[in-house]
Amino acid sequence: MNLDLHNKNAIVCGSTQGIGKCIAIELAKLGAKVTLIARNEDALKAAVQELDGNGHHYLVADFSNPDQLKEKIAGATANKNYNILVNNTGGPAGGPIADATIEAFLNAYNMHLVCNHILAQALVPGMKTEKYGRIINIISTSVKQPLKGLGVSNTTRGAVASWAKTMAGELGEFNITVNNVLPGATNTVRLESIIENKSNKTGQSIDDVSEAMTAQVPMARFAEPEEIANVAAFLASPAASYVNGVSIPVDGGRTTSF
C-alpha cells in the first residue's frame, strides 16, 4: 500500500493542538512538507518543531477573519503548489438551536464553510497542475446524526458536508478527491470543554458525565487524536486514490445510522 507523501506539500488548519496537530505529525512522518495554520504564533512555532523532517512552515491566521486568511493564503500559494488541504476548525459553542443568535450562525459559517472555500479556491489550481489533490475536512458525526445540544454546530457541519460532496463531483476528473472525516468524542480540549459544560448544566460530576458519554460508544472509550489522524493521513495518500466524496465516521461505532 502506497502511503508515501514525499514531494507533497500539505496545509493543515487548527494544527497547534488536538486532532489537527496529530494530522500534521502523521503527514510529516509520511514525507509531506507541512504548513500549519492557526492564530497563535508561539504555539505554531512549537508545533513545527515536533514535525519529522525539514521544510515545514506556518501561517498565522484567525479564521474569524476570512479576509485576513484570504490574504495570507494568497501569499503562500504565489510561488508554491499544495497537494493536500486539511480543513479543521474548532466547533461553535453548544446550546439549543432555538436559542442561537444570528451572529452565532454567521460566525460559524465564516469560520467553517467560508474559510474552507477560501482555502480550496486558493489551492485547487495548484492541485490541478500537480495532477494530485486531497481535500480532507474534519467535521463531526453530526452530519449523519445530529447531536443534542449542538444546534449551530450541527447546522454548520451539515453545510460543509454538502459543500464537500458537491466539490468532490466537480474535481474528481482532475485526480482531486474531497472527503470528510467525522470524529466521535475524542480526547481533546474541545471534549473537555463539552464535558465541563454538561457537568455545570446538569450538576453531575465530570466523571459521571464522561461515563455516560462513553457508555454510548460500543468500544466503551473516547478516541485518541492519533486515531483520527491515521484516517486523515490515509485519505491524503496515494493509497486512497479512488476514495472520493465520502464521510467516514471515526467514532468507535457510536453513530447508529449507516
PEHUZI-V482032 format. One record per residue. PHI is phi in radians with two decimals (none if undefined). Layout:
((PHI) (PHI))
//
This chain:
((none) (-1.58) (-1.92) (-1.25) (-2.02) (-1.09) (1.19) (-2.02) (-1.90) (-2.23) (-2.03) (-2.19) (-1.57) (0.97) (-1.89) (-1.73) (-2.80) (1.02) (-1.09) (-1.04) (-1.11) (-1.14) (-1.11) (-1.02) (-1.09) (-1.17) (-1.10) (-1.13) (-1.06) (-1.46) (1.92) (-1.27) (-1.58) (-1.94) (-1.88) (-1.57) (-2.19) (-2.89) (-1.74) (-1.80) (-1.14) (-1.08) (-1.16) (-1.12) (-1.04) (-1.18) (-1.16) (-1.03) (-1.16) (-1.55) (-1.51) (-1.15) (1.43) (-2.08) (1.49) (-1.55) (-2.44) (-2.57) (-2.21) (-1.59) (-2.66) (-1.85) (-1.26) (-1.38) (-2.20) (-0.99) (-1.11) (-1.12) (-1.06) (-1.04) (-1.16) (-1.15) (-1.28) (-1.10) (-1.16) (-1.19) (-1.67) (-1.06) (-2.24) (-2.69) (-1.69) (-2.02) (-1.77) (-2.31) (-2.21) (-1.97) (-1.50) (-2.65) (-2.43) (-1.01) (-1.30) (-1.16) (-1.12) (-1.35) (2.44) (-1.07) (-1.14) (-1.15) (-1.67) (-1.23) (-1.49) (-1.06) (-1.05) (-1.09) (-1.14) (-1.11) (-1.09) (-1.14) (-1.12) (-1.09) (-1.26) (-1.89) (-1.10) (-1.15) (-1.17) (-0.99) (-1.19) (-1.01) (-1.18) (-1.09) (-1.07) (-1.28) (-1.67) (-1.02) (-0.98) (-1.18) (-1.09) (-1.11) (-1.08) (-1.37) (1.00) (-2.77) (-2.58) (-2.38) (-1.95) (-2.17) (-1.87) (-1.56) (-2.02) (-2.95) (-1.14) (-1.14) (-1.26) (-1.80) (-2.64) (-0.91) (-1.73) (-1.07) (1.41) (-2.22) (-1.02) (-1.16) (-1.10) (-0.96) (-1.13) (-1.19) (-1.08) (-1.09) (-1.12) (-1.12) (-1.11) (-1.17) (-1.00) (-1.14) (-1.10) (-1.12) (-1.16) (-1.03) (-1.19) (-1.49) (-1.83) (-0.97) (-1.11) (-1.69) (1.08) (-2.01) (-1.84) (-2.28) (-2.39) (-2.09) (-1.82) (-1.98) (-1.21) (-1.49) (-1.10) (-2.22) (-1.16) (-2.38) (-1.06) (-1.04) (-1.15) (-1.01) (-1.16) (-1.09) (-1.12) (-1.12) (-1.11) (-1.12) (-1.10) (-1.15) (-1.33) (-1.71) (1.44) (-1.35) (-1.26) (-1.06) (-1.11) (-1.16) (-1.12) (-1.09) (-1.13) (-1.14) (-1.24) (-1.21) (-1.14) (-1.44) (-1.81) (-0.94) (-1.46) (1.03) (-2.83) (-1.42) (-1.34) (-1.68) (-0.95) (-1.09) (-1.23) (-1.26) (-1.08) (-1.08) (-1.20) (-1.09) (-1.12) (-1.07) (-1.11) (-1.37) (-1.57) (-1.06) (-1.09) (-1.73) (-1.09) (-1.98) (-1.72) (-2.59) (1.33) (-1.98) (-2.09) (-1.87) (-1.21) (-2.18) (-2.42) (1.18) (1.62) (-1.14) (-1.16) (-1.63) (-1.46) (-1.28))
//
